[in-house]
Amino acid sequence: MVCVYLLFSSFLSFILIMVLVAFFILGERKLLGYMQIRKGPNKVGISGLLQSFADLLKLIVKYKVVGFQLRSWLSWLGVMVLVFVSCSYCVLYSYIYSGVYSGEWLLWFLIVTSLTGYSLLSVGWGSFNKYALLGSVRSAFGSVTFEACFMCIVVIVALVISSYDFRLLLGEVWLSVFVVPVCYMLWLVGILCEGNRTPFDYAESESELVSGLNLEYCNVPFTCLFACEYLIMFIFSWVTSLLFFGGSLVVIGLSMFHLVFFIWSRATLPRVRYDVFVGFMWGWALMLLIMSFFFVL
């Protein structure tokens, strides 16, 4: 009975998050338009509310001639793994609100996060394109870099609240961001990299890689890559609010704040050189996190 309830909750969470993704893409295009002093989508539906659904229909009906496709089975495997990772995030998201107790939630979240690099490598490697391969390698290594810092930050926050149980974070307002502000700043840098967003969008930096790892994709595979990216952004916005602030009502409001942070960074910040980013994360960020252990203890 518990498994059936959890499965239903996961499916419902997936549907709701994908609807949120559709309207979040519309909101992003609107905000980017106003930040750049221009109009966003405003033709399809009332004030452009149906623009995302029109784009979805356009992407689905497009197709490639079979003889001109430059993808192998490995690229399809990468797309399926990324969809599986996104669905796993939805399962973990619904698990928190399903009433089922588990003290190993963070460990499962770490496992799911570690699978992202494999999917990105498969997507780029199976495209038979050097730009896609270069983008996938850079993005996968950036994901590994984020995971190293992610594990340290999780341990530090667990030391602050004396537990690894996320339900404890959801039940009370902890505001651990004021205890470990350095971890919060480094976490924001990490989620921008994990979400493939400016200034760390090394998988799809158009000025360098000609759209990056999704160069050889269209219709359904491209839609999956595009939607999963935004779904992961929502999940990490929620996890950020839960880790550093806590409380059910606080999490809801701050999740939207962090989603707007993704949009603001795309419209404002310039792209950082890849070697500078990697050097900072491995040379300075990890050192600061290790020093934070002594501060917390």
Phi and psi restraints in degrees (value plus and minus 20) as a CYANA .aco file:
   2 VAL   PHI     -84.7   -44.7
   2 VAL   PSI     -59.6   -19.6
   3 CYS   PHI     -85.1   -45.1
   3 CYS   PSI     -60.5   -20.5
   4 VAL   PHI     -85.3   -45.3
   4 VAL   PSI     -62.5   -22.5
   5 TYR   PHI     -84.7   -44.7
   5 TYR   PSI     -60.3   -20.3
   6 LEU   PHI     -87.0   -47.0
   6 LEU   PSI     -59.4   -19.4
   7 LEU   PHI     -83.8   -43.8
   7 LEU   PSI     -62.9   -22.9
   8 PHE   PHI     -85.0   -45.0
   8 PHE   PSI     -61.6   -21.6
   9 SER   PHI     -83.6   -43.6
   9 SER   PSI     -58.7   -18.7
  10 SER   PHI     -85.7   -45.7
  10 SER   PSI     -63.5   -23.5
  11 PHE   PHI     -84.0   -44.0
  11 PHE   PSI     -62.6   -22.6
  12 LEU   PHI     -84.3   -44.3
  12 LEU   PSI     -60.3   -20.3
  13 SER   PHI     -82.9   -42.9
  13 SER   PSI     -60.7   -20.7
  14 PHE   PHI     -82.3   -42.3
  14 PHE   PSI     -64.3   -24.3
  15 ILE   PHI     -84.0   -44.0
  15 ILE   PSI     -66.4   -26.4
  16 LEU   PHI     -85.0   -45.0
  16 LEU   PSI     -59.8   -19.8
  17 ILE   PHI     -87.6   -47.6
  17 ILE   PSI     -58.7   -18.7
  18 MET   PHI     -87.1   -47.1
  18 MET   PSI     -55.6   -15.6
  19 VAL   PHI     -84.9   -44.9
  19 VAL   PSI     -61.5   -21.5
  20 LEU   PHI     -81.9   -41.9
  20 LEU   PSI     -59.6   -19.6
  21 VAL   PHI     -81.0   -41.0
  21 VAL   PSI     -63.0   -23.0
  22 ALA   PHI     -79.2   -39.2
  22 ALA   PSI     -66.5   -26.5
  23 PHE   PHI     -97.4   -57.4
  23 PHE   PSI     -46.1    -6.1
  24 PHE   PHI     -88.7   -48.7
  24 PHE   PSI     -58.5   -18.5
  25 ILE   PHI     -81.7   -41.7
  25 ILE   PSI     -61.8   -21.8
  26 LEU   PHI     -83.5   -43.5
  26 LEU   PSI     -65.3   -25.3
  27 GLY   PHI     -82.5   -42.5
  27 GLY   PSI     -57.4   -17.4
  28 GLU   PHI     -83.3   -43.3
  28 GLU   PSI     -65.1   -25.1
  29 ARG   PHI     -85.2   -45.2
  29 ARG   PSI     -54.7   -14.7
  30 LYS   PHI     -87.1   -47.1
  30 LYS   PSI     -68.2   -28.2
  31 LEU   PHI     -85.5   -45.5
  31 LEU   PSI     -60.5   -20.5
  32 LEU   PHI     -82.2   -42.2
  32 LEU   PSI     -56.5   -16.5
  33 GLY   PHI     -83.6   -43.6
  33 GLY   PSI     -66.4   -26.4
  34 TYR   PHI     -90.1   -50.1
  34 TYR   PSI     -53.1   -13.1
  35 MET   PHI     -86.5   -46.5
  35 MET   PSI     -48.5    -8.5
  36 GLN   PHI    -120.8   -80.8
  36 GLN   PSI      -5.6    34.4
  37 ILE   PHI      36.3    76.3
  37 ILE   PSI      35.7    75.7
  38 ARG   PHI    -172.2  -132.2
  38 ARG   PSI     150.0   190.0
  39 LYS   PHI    -104.8   -64.8
  39 LYS   PSI     121.8   161.8
  40 GLY   PHI    -108.4   -68.4
  40 GLY   PSI    -182.9  -142.9
  41 PRO   PHI     -81.7   -41.7
  41 PRO   PSI     106.6   146.6
  42 ASN   PHI    -167.3  -127.3
  42 ASN   PSI      -3.0    37.0
  43 LYS   PHI    -126.7   -86.7
  43 LYS   PSI     -62.2   -22.2
  44 VAL   PHI    -104.3   -64.3
  44 VAL   PSI      95.5   135.5
  45 GLY   PHI      57.9    97.9
  45 GLY   PSI    -189.8  -149.8
  46 ILE   PHI     -97.4   -57.4
  46 ILE   PSI      95.7   135.7
  47 SER   PHI      36.5    76.5
  47 SER   PSI       7.6    47.6
  48 GLY   PHI      60.0   100.0
  48 GLY   PSI      -0.5    39.5
  49 LEU   PHI     -87.0   -47.0
  49 LEU   PSI     -43.8    -3.8
  50 LEU   PHI    -119.3   -79.3
  50 LEU   PSI      -7.1    32.9
  51 GLN   PHI     -84.6   -44.6
  51 GLN   PSI     -61.0   -21.0
  52 SER   PHI     -84.1   -44.1
  52 SER   PSI     -58.2   -18.2
  53 PHE   PHI     -92.0   -52.0
  53 PHE   PSI     -53.2   -13.2
  54 ALA   PHI     -87.0   -47.0
  54 ALA   PSI     -60.2   -20.2
  55 ASP   PHI     -84.1   -44.1
  55 ASP   PSI     -58.4   -18.4
  56 LEU   PHI     -82.6   -42.6
  56 LEU   PSI     -63.6   -23.6
  57 LEU   PHI     -83.4   -43.4
  57 LEU   PSI     -60.6   -20.6
  58 LYS   PHI     -83.9   -43.9
  58 LYS   PSI     -60.8   -20.8
  59 LEU   PHI     -88.5   -48.5
  59 LEU   PSI     -56.9   -16.9
  60 ILE   PHI     -89.1   -49.1
  60 ILE   PSI     -60.1   -20.1
  61 VAL   PHI     -98.8   -58.8
  61 VAL   PSI     -32.7     7.3
  62 LYS   PHI     -93.9   -53.9
  62 LYS   PSI     134.5   174.5
  63 TYR   PHI    -173.6  -133.6
  63 TYR   PSI     142.8   182.8
  64 LYS   PHI    -130.1   -90.1
  64 LYS   PSI     124.6   164.6
  65 VAL   PHI     -88.2   -48.2
  65 VAL   PSI     112.8   152.8
  66 VAL   PHI     -77.2   -37.2
  66 VAL   PSI     -61.2   -21.2
  67 GLY   PHI     -88.0   -48.0
  67 GLY   PSI     -35.6     4.4
  68 PHE   PHI    -126.6   -86.6
  68 PHE   PSI     -14.0    26.0
  69 GLN   PHI     -95.9   -55.9
  69 GLN   PSI     116.3   156.3
  70 LEU   PHI    -135.1   -95.1
  70 LEU   PSI      19.0    59.0
  71 ARG   PHI    -142.0  -102.0
  71 ARG   PSI     129.1   169.1
  72 SER   PHI    -127.7   -87.7
  72 SER   PSI    -199.0  -159.0
  73 TRP   PHI     -83.7   -43.7
  73 TRP   PSI     -45.1    -5.1
  74 LEU   PHI     -87.1   -47.1
  74 LEU   PSI     -55.0   -15.0
  75 SER   PHI     -87.3   -47.3
  75 SER   PSI     -60.0   -20.0
  76 TRP   PHI     -85.6   -45.6
  76 TRP   PSI     -56.1   -16.1
  77 LEU   PHI     -83.1   -43.1
  77 LEU   PSI     -60.2   -20.2
  78 GLY   PHI     -82.7   -42.7
  78 GLY   PSI     -60.7   -20.7
  79 VAL   PHI     -84.4   -44.4
  79 VAL   PSI     -62.6   -22.6
  80 MET   PHI     -86.2   -46.2
  80 MET   PSI     -57.0   -17.0
  81 VAL   PHI     -85.4   -45.4
  81 VAL   PSI     -60.9   -20.9
  82 LEU   PHI     -85.3   -45.3
  82 LEU   PSI     -58.7   -18.7
  83 VAL   PHI     -84.6   -44.6
  83 VAL   PSI     -60.3   -20.3
  84 PHE   PHI     -82.8   -42.8
  84 PHE   PSI     -61.2   -21.2
  85 VAL   PHI     -81.8   -41.8
  85 VAL   PSI     -63.6   -23.6
  86 SER   PHI     -83.9   -43.9
  86 SER   PSI     -62.1   -22.1
  87 CYS   PHI     -85.0   -45.0
  87 CYS   PSI     -55.2   -15.2
  88 SER   PHI     -85.3   -45.3
  88 SER   PSI     -57.8   -17.8
  89 TYR   PHI     -80.8   -40.8
  89 TYR   PSI     -59.9   -19.9
  90 CYS   PHI     -85.5   -45.5
  90 CYS   PSI     -57.9   -17.9
  91 VAL   PHI     -82.2   -42.2
  91 VAL   PSI     -65.3   -25.3
  92 LEU   PHI     -86.5   -46.5
  92 LEU   PSI     -55.6   -15.6
  93 TYR   PHI     -84.1   -44.1
  93 TYR   PSI     -65.3   -25.3
  94 SER   PHI     -92.0   -52.0
  94 SER   PSI     -45.8    -5.8
  95 TYR   PHI     -82.2   -42.2
  95 TYR   PSI     -55.8   -15.8
  96 ILE   PHI     -83.9   -43.9
  96 ILE   PSI     -58.7   -18.7
  97 TYR   PHI    -116.5   -76.5
  97 TYR   PSI     -16.2    23.8
  98 SER   PHI    -105.6   -65.6
  98 SER   PSI     -30.2     9.8
  99 GLY   PHI      66.9   106.9
  99 GLY   PSI     -18.0    22.0
 100 VAL   PHI    -109.3   -69.3
 100 VAL   PSI     109.1   149.1
 101 TYR   PHI    -107.3   -67.3
 101 TYR   PSI     117.3   157.3
 102 SER   PHI    -177.5  -137.5
 102 SER   PSI     106.8   146.8
 103 GLY   PHI    -107.3   -67.3
 103 GLY   PSI     -22.4    17.6
 104 GLU   PHI    -122.8   -82.8
 104 GLU   PSI       1.5    41.5
 105 TRP   PHI     -80.5   -40.5
 105 TRP   PSI     -63.0   -23.0
 106 LEU   PHI     -84.5   -44.5
 106 LEU   PSI     -55.7   -15.7
 107 LEU   PHI     -85.6   -45.6
 107 LEU   PSI     -62.3   -22.3
 108 TRP   PHI     -84.2   -44.2
 108 TRP   PSI     -57.6   -17.6
 109 PHE   PHI     -84.6   -44.6
 109 PHE   PSI     -58.7   -18.7
 110 LEU   PHI     -83.1   -43.1
 110 LEU   PSI     -60.8   -20.8
 111 ILE   PHI     -83.8   -43.8
 111 ILE   PSI     -64.9   -24.9
 112 VAL   PHI     -84.9   -44.9
 112 VAL   PSI     -60.5   -20.5
 113 THR   PHI     -82.8   -42.8
 113 THR   PSI     -55.8   -15.8
 114 SER   PHI     -88.8   -48.8
 114 SER   PSI     -37.5     2.5
 115 LEU   PHI     -99.7   -59.7
 115 LEU   PSI     -33.7     6.3
 116 THR   PHI     -83.2   -43.2
 116 THR   PSI     -60.7   -20.7
 117 GLY   PHI     -80.9   -40.9
 117 GLY   PSI     -58.2   -18.2
 118 TYR   PHI     -85.4   -45.4
 118 TYR   PSI     -61.0   -21.0
 119 SER   PHI     -86.3   -46.3
 119 SER   PSI     -60.8   -20.8
 120 LEU   PHI     -85.1   -45.1
 120 LEU   PSI     -60.9   -20.9
 121 LEU   PHI     -83.5   -43.5
 121 LEU   PSI     -61.1   -21.1
 122 SER   PHI     -86.2   -46.2
 122 SER   PSI     -60.1   -20.1
 123 VAL   PHI     -82.4   -42.4
 123 VAL   PSI     -63.4   -23.4
 124 GLY   PHI     -96.2   -56.2
 124 GLY   PSI     -61.5   -21.5
 125 TRP   PHI     -86.9   -46.9
 125 TRP   PSI     -58.0   -18.0
 126 GLY   PHI    -100.1   -60.1
 126 GLY   PSI     -18.7    21.3
 127 SER   PHI    -107.5   -67.5
 127 SER   PSI     -30.6     9.4
 128 PHE   PHI      35.7    75.7
 128 PHE   PSI      23.3    63.3
 129 ASN   PHI    -162.5  -122.5
 129 ASN   PSI     108.5   148.5
 130 LYS   PHI     -88.1   -48.1
 130 LYS   PSI     -51.4   -11.4
 131 TYR   PHI     -88.2   -48.2
 131 TYR   PSI     -61.5   -21.5
 132 ALA   PHI     -85.2   -45.2
 132 ALA   PSI     -60.8   -20.8
 133 LEU   PHI     -84.3   -44.3
 133 LEU   PSI     -63.6   -23.6
 134 LEU   PHI     -83.2   -43.2
 134 LEU   PSI     -62.3   -22.3
 135 GLY   PHI     -85.3   -45.3
 135 GLY   PSI     -59.1   -19.1
 136 SER   PHI     -88.0   -48.0
 136 SER   PSI     -59.4   -19.4
 137 VAL   PHI     -85.1   -45.1
 137 VAL   PSI     -64.7   -24.7
 138 ARG   PHI     -84.8   -44.8
 138 ARG   PSI     -62.0   -22.0
 139 SER   PHI     -88.1   -48.1
 139 SER   PSI     -60.4   -20.4
 140 ALA   PHI     -85.3   -45.3
 140 ALA   PSI     -62.0   -22.0
 141 PHE   PHI     -88.1   -48.1
 141 PHE   PSI     -54.4   -14.4
 142 GLY   PHI     -84.6   -44.6
 142 GLY   PSI     -55.6   -15.6
 143 SER   PHI     -85.7   -45.7
 143 SER   PSI     -61.2   -21.2
 144 VAL   PHI     -83.5   -43.5
 144 VAL   PSI     -59.5   -19.5
 145 THR   PHI     -81.0   -41.0
 145 THR   PSI     -63.2   -23.2
 146 PHE   PHI     -84.9   -44.9
 146 PHE   PSI     -59.1   -19.1
 147 GLU   PHI     -84.0   -44.0
 147 GLU   PSI     -56.2   -16.2
 148 ALA   PHI     -82.0   -42.0
 148 ALA   PSI     -64.7   -24.7
 149 CYS   PHI     -91.8   -51.8
 149 CYS   PSI     -53.7   -13.7
 150 PHE   PHI     -81.1   -41.1
 150 PHE   PSI     -63.4   -23.4
 151 MET   PHI     -84.0   -44.0
 151 MET   PSI     -60.8   -20.8
 152 CYS   PHI     -84.5   -44.5
 152 CYS   PSI     -61.6   -21.6
 153 ILE   PHI     -86.9   -46.9
 153 ILE   PSI     -60.1   -20.1
 154 VAL   PHI     -81.0   -41.0
 154 VAL   PSI     -63.2   -23.2
 155 VAL   PHI     -83.8   -43.8
 155 VAL   PSI     -61.4   -21.4
 156 ILE   PHI     -84.8   -44.8
 156 ILE   PSI     -65.3   -25.3
 157 VAL   PHI     -84.4   -44.4
 157 VAL   PSI     -57.8   -17.8
 158 ALA   PHI     -83.6   -43.6
 158 ALA   PSI     -56.0   -16.0
 159 LEU   PHI     -87.0   -47.0
 159 LEU   PSI     -54.1   -14.1
 160 VAL   PHI     -87.7   -47.7
 160 VAL   PSI     -63.9   -23.9
 161 ILE   PHI    -115.9   -75.9
 161 ILE   PSI     -23.6    16.4
 162 SER   PHI      42.6    82.6
 162 SER   PSI      13.5    53.5
 163 SER   PHI    -185.9  -145.9
 163 SER   PSI     134.2   174.2
 164 TYR   PHI    -122.6   -82.6
 164 TYR   PSI     -12.7    27.3
 165 ASP   PHI    -105.9   -65.9
 165 ASP   PSI     100.3   140.3
 166 PHE   PHI     -91.9   -51.9
 166 PHE   PSI     -43.3    -3.3
 167 ARG   PHI     -86.4   -46.4
 167 ARG   PSI     -49.6    -9.6
 168 LEU   PHI     -86.4   -46.4
 168 LEU   PSI     -58.9   -18.9
 169 LEU   PHI     -86.5   -46.5
 169 LEU   PSI     -56.2   -16.2
 170 LEU   PHI     -93.0   -53.0
 170 LEU   PSI     -47.5    -7.5
 171 GLY   PHI    -101.6   -61.6
 171 GLY   PSI     -45.7    -5.7
 172 GLU   PHI    -153.7  -113.7
 172 GLU   PSI     136.2   176.2
 173 VAL   PHI    -108.0   -68.0
 173 VAL   PSI      94.7   134.7
 174 TRP   PHI    -120.8   -80.8
 174 TRP   PSI     -56.8   -16.8
 175 LEU   PHI      33.7    73.7
 175 LEU   PSI      25.3    65.3
 176 SER   PHI     -88.3   -48.3
 176 SER   PSI     -30.0    10.0
 177 VAL   PHI     -81.5   -41.5
 177 VAL   PSI     -48.9    -8.9
 178 PHE   PHI    -100.1   -60.1
 178 PHE   PSI     -37.4     2.6
 179 VAL   PHI    -105.2   -65.2
 179 VAL   PSI     -61.2   -21.2
 180 VAL   PHI    -146.9  -106.9
 180 VAL   PSI      49.0    89.0
 181 PRO   PHI     -86.3   -46.3
 181 PRO   PSI     -48.7    -8.7
 182 VAL   PHI     -84.4   -44.4
 182 VAL   PSI     -61.4   -21.4
 183 CYS   PHI     -82.3   -42.3
 183 CYS   PSI     -57.6   -17.6
 184 TYR   PHI     -85.4   -45.4
 184 TYR   PSI     -63.4   -23.4
 185 MET   PHI     -84.7   -44.7
 185 MET   PSI     -63.3   -23.3
 186 LEU   PHI     -87.2   -47.2
 186 LEU   PSI     -53.0   -13.0
 187 TRP   PHI     -85.5   -45.5
 187 TRP   PSI     -60.4   -20.4
 188 LEU   PHI     -82.2   -42.2
 188 LEU   PSI     -59.3   -19.3
 189 VAL   PHI     -82.6   -42.6
 189 VAL   PSI     -61.6   -21.6
 190 GLY   PHI     -86.5   -46.5
 190 GLY   PSI     -61.2   -21.2
 191 ILE   PHI     -91.6   -51.6
 191 ILE   PSI     -47.6    -7.6
 192 LEU   PHI     -84.8   -44.8
 192 LEU   PSI     -58.2   -18.2
 193 CYS   PHI     -90.9   -50.9
 193 CYS   PSI     -64.2   -24.2
 194 GLU   PHI     -86.0   -46.0
 194 GLU   PSI     -55.0   -15.0
 195 GLY   PHI    -104.0   -64.0
 195 GLY   PSI     -17.8    22.2
 196 ASN   PHI      37.0    77.0
 196 ASN   PSI      30.1    70.1
 197 ARG   PHI    -137.6   -97.6
 197 ARG   PSI     133.5   173.5
 198 THR   PHI     -77.9   -37.9
 198 THR   PSI     116.6   156.6
 199 PRO   PHI    -114.8   -74.8
 199 PRO   PSI      -3.4    36.6
 200 PHE   PHI    -140.9  -100.9
 200 PHE   PSI      16.3    56.3
 201 ASP   PHI    -108.1   -68.1
 201 ASP   PSI      45.0    85.0
 202 TYR   PHI     -95.2   -55.2
 202 TYR   PSI     -34.8     5.2
 203 ALA   PHI     -99.3   -59.3
 203 ALA   PSI     -48.3    -8.3
 204 GLU   PHI    -152.6  -112.6
 204 GLU   PSI      16.0    56.0
 205 SER   PHI     -93.5   -53.5
 205 SER   PSI      77.1   117.1
 206 GLU   PHI     -79.2   -39.2
 206 GLU   PSI     -54.0   -14.0
 207 SER   PHI     -89.7   -49.7
 207 SER   PSI     -38.8     1.2
 208 GLU   PHI    -133.2   -93.2
 208 GLU   PSI     -55.7   -15.7
 209 LEU   PHI    -139.5   -99.5
 209 LEU   PSI     -10.3    29.7
 210 VAL   PHI      32.1    72.1
 210 VAL   PSI      38.4    78.4
 211 SER   PHI      58.6    98.6
 211 SER   PSI     -29.3    10.7
 212 GLY   PHI      55.4    95.4
 212 GLY   PSI    -160.6  -120.6
 213 LEU   PHI     -89.0   -49.0
 213 LEU   PSI     -37.8     2.2
 214 ASN   PHI    -116.7   -76.7
 214 ASN   PSI       1.6    41.6
 215 LEU   PHI     -84.0   -44.0
 215 LEU   PSI     -58.9   -18.9
 216 GLU   PHI    -116.7   -76.7
 216 GLU   PSI       1.3    41.3
 217 TYR   PHI    -137.3   -97.3
 217 TYR   PSI     126.6   166.6
 218 CYS   PHI    -169.7  -129.7
 218 CYS   PSI    -196.3  -156.3
 219 ASN   PHI      18.1    58.1
 219 ASN   PSI    -144.3  -104.3
 220 VAL   PHI     -84.5   -44.5
 220 VAL   PSI     -66.1   -26.1
 221 PRO   PHI     -79.1   -39.1
 221 PRO   PSI     -62.4   -22.4
 222 PHE   PHI     -85.1   -45.1
 222 PHE   PSI     -59.1   -19.1
 223 THR   PHI     -81.7   -41.7
 223 THR   PSI     -60.7   -20.7
 224 CYS   PHI     -83.2   -43.2
 224 CYS   PSI     -65.5   -25.5
 225 LEU   PHI     -82.2   -42.2
 225 LEU   PSI     -62.3   -22.3
 226 PHE   PHI     -88.1   -48.1
 226 PHE   PSI     -65.8   -25.8
 227 ALA   PHI     -89.6   -49.6
 227 ALA   PSI     -59.1   -19.1
 228 CYS   PHI     -84.3   -44.3
 228 CYS   PSI     -54.7   -14.7
 229 GLU   PHI     -81.3   -41.3
 229 GLU   PSI     -64.2   -24.2
 230 TYR   PHI     -92.8   -52.8
 230 TYR   PSI     -53.9   -13.9
 231 LEU   PHI     -82.8   -42.8
 231 LEU   PSI     -62.7   -22.7
 232 ILE   PHI     -83.9   -43.9
 232 ILE   PSI     -56.5   -16.5
 233 MET   PHI     -80.6   -40.6
 233 MET   PSI     -63.3   -23.3
 234 PHE   PHI     -84.3   -44.3
 234 PHE   PSI     -63.3   -23.3
 235 ILE   PHI     -82.8   -42.8
 235 ILE   PSI     -64.0   -24.0
 236 PHE   PHI     -92.5   -52.5
 236 PHE   PSI     -47.7    -7.7
 237 SER   PHI     -84.8   -44.8
 237 SER   PSI     -61.3   -21.3
 238 TRP   PHI     -86.6   -46.6
 238 TRP   PSI     -64.2   -24.2
 239 VAL   PHI     -83.7   -43.7
 239 VAL   PSI     -58.3   -18.3
 240 THR   PHI     -79.9   -39.9
 240 THR   PSI     -67.0   -27.0
 241 SER   PHI     -83.6   -43.6
 241 SER   PSI     -57.5   -17.5
 242 LEU   PHI     -91.1   -51.1
 242 LEU   PSI     -60.3   -20.3
 243 LEU   PHI     -89.6   -49.6
 243 LEU   PSI     -64.0   -24.0
 244 PHE   PHI    -122.8   -82.8
 244 PHE   PSI     -30.1     9.9
 245 PHE   PHI    -147.4  -107.4
 245 PHE   PSI     -69.3   -29.3
 246 GLY   PHI      58.1    98.1
 246 GLY   PSI     150.3   190.3
 247 GLY   PHI      66.0   106.0
 247 GLY   PSI     114.9   154.9
 248 SER   PHI     -85.2   -45.2
 248 SER   PSI     -66.6   -26.6
 249 LEU   PHI     -88.9   -48.9
 249 LEU   PSI     -57.2   -17.2
 250 VAL   PHI     -85.5   -45.5
 250 VAL   PSI     -59.9   -19.9
 251 VAL   PHI     -82.2   -42.2
 251 VAL   PSI     -61.6   -21.6
 252 ILE   PHI     -82.6   -42.6
 252 ILE   PSI     -67.5   -27.5
 253 GLY   PHI     -88.6   -48.6
 253 GLY   PSI     -63.4   -23.4
 254 LEU   PHI     -95.0   -55.0
 254 LEU   PSI     -42.1    -2.1
 255 SER   PHI     -82.9   -42.9
 255 SER   PSI     -62.7   -22.7
 256 MET   PHI     -86.7   -46.7
 256 MET   PSI     -55.8   -15.8
 257 PHE   PHI     -81.4   -41.4
 257 PHE   PSI     -63.0   -23.0
 258 HIS   PHI     -91.3   -51.3
 258 HIS   PSI     -50.3   -10.3
 259 LEU   PHI     -84.9   -44.9
 259 LEU   PSI     -60.7   -20.7
 260 VAL   PHI     -86.0   -46.0
 260 VAL   PSI     -51.8   -11.8
 261 PHE   PHI     -81.3   -41.3
 261 PHE   PSI     -58.3   -18.3
 262 PHE   PHI     -80.1   -40.1
 262 PHE   PSI     -62.8   -22.8
 263 ILE   PHI     -87.3   -47.3
 263 ILE   PSI     -64.9   -24.9
 264 TRP   PHI     -80.6   -40.6
 264 TRP   PSI     -61.9   -21.9
 265 SER   PHI     -84.0   -44.0
 265 SER   PSI     -56.8   -16.8
 266 ARG   PHI     -87.1   -47.1
 266 ARG   PSI     -56.3   -16.3
 267 ALA   PHI    -104.1   -64.1
 267 ALA   PSI     -37.2     2.8
 268 THR   PHI    -135.4   -95.4
 268 THR   PSI     -65.7   -25.7
 269 LEU   PHI    -106.0   -66.0
 269 LEU   PSI     120.6   160.6
 270 PRO   PHI     -99.6   -59.6
 270 PRO   PSI     137.3   177.3
 271 ARG   PHI     -90.1   -50.1
 271 ARG   PSI     115.7   155.7
 272 VAL   PHI    -110.3   -70.3
 272 VAL   PSI     120.2   160.2
 273 ARG   PHI     -79.5   -39.5
 273 ARG   PSI     121.7   161.7
 274 TYR   PHI     -83.6   -43.6
 274 TYR   PSI     -61.8   -21.8
 275 ASP   PHI     -87.8   -47.8
 275 ASP   PSI     -52.2   -12.2
 276 VAL   PHI     -87.3   -47.3
 276 VAL   PSI     -61.8   -21.8
 277 PHE   PHI     -84.3   -44.3
 277 PHE   PSI     -67.8   -27.8
 278 VAL   PHI     -84.2   -44.2
 278 VAL   PSI     -62.4   -22.4
 279 GLY   PHI     -82.5   -42.5
 279 GLY   PSI     -58.4   -18.4
 280 PHE   PHI     -88.3   -48.3
 280 PHE   PSI     -64.7   -24.7
 281 MET   PHI     -87.0   -47.0
 281 MET   PSI     -62.7   -22.7
 282 TRP   PHI    -104.8   -64.8
 282 TRP   PSI     -50.3   -10.3
 283 GLY   PHI    -110.8   -70.8
 283 GLY   PSI     -51.8   -11.8
 284 TRP   PHI    -137.4   -97.4
 284 TRP   PSI     -64.8   -24.8
 285 ALA   PHI     -82.7   -42.7
 285 ALA   PSI     -67.1   -27.1
 286 LEU   PHI     -83.7   -43.7
 286 LEU   PSI     -56.4   -16.4
 287 MET   PHI     -84.7   -44.7
 287 MET   PSI     -62.2   -22.2
 288 LEU   PHI     -84.9   -44.9
 288 LEU   PSI     -57.7   -17.7
 289 LEU   PHI     -88.1   -48.1
 289 LEU   PSI     -59.0   -19.0
 290 ILE   PHI     -85.0   -45.0
 290 ILE   PSI     -59.1   -19.1
 291 MET   PHI     -85.9   -45.9
 291 MET   PSI     -50.9   -10.9
 292 SER   PHI     -86.1   -46.1
 292 SER   PSI     -48.1    -8.1
 293 PHE   PHI     -77.8   -37.8
 293 PHE   PSI     -64.7   -24.7
 294 PHE   PHI     -87.3   -47.3
 294 PHE   PSI     -54.0   -14.0
 295 PHE   PHI     -87.0   -47.0
 295 PHE   PSI     -63.5   -23.5
 296 VAL   PHI     -88.3   -48.3
 296 VAL   PSI     -61.9   -21.9
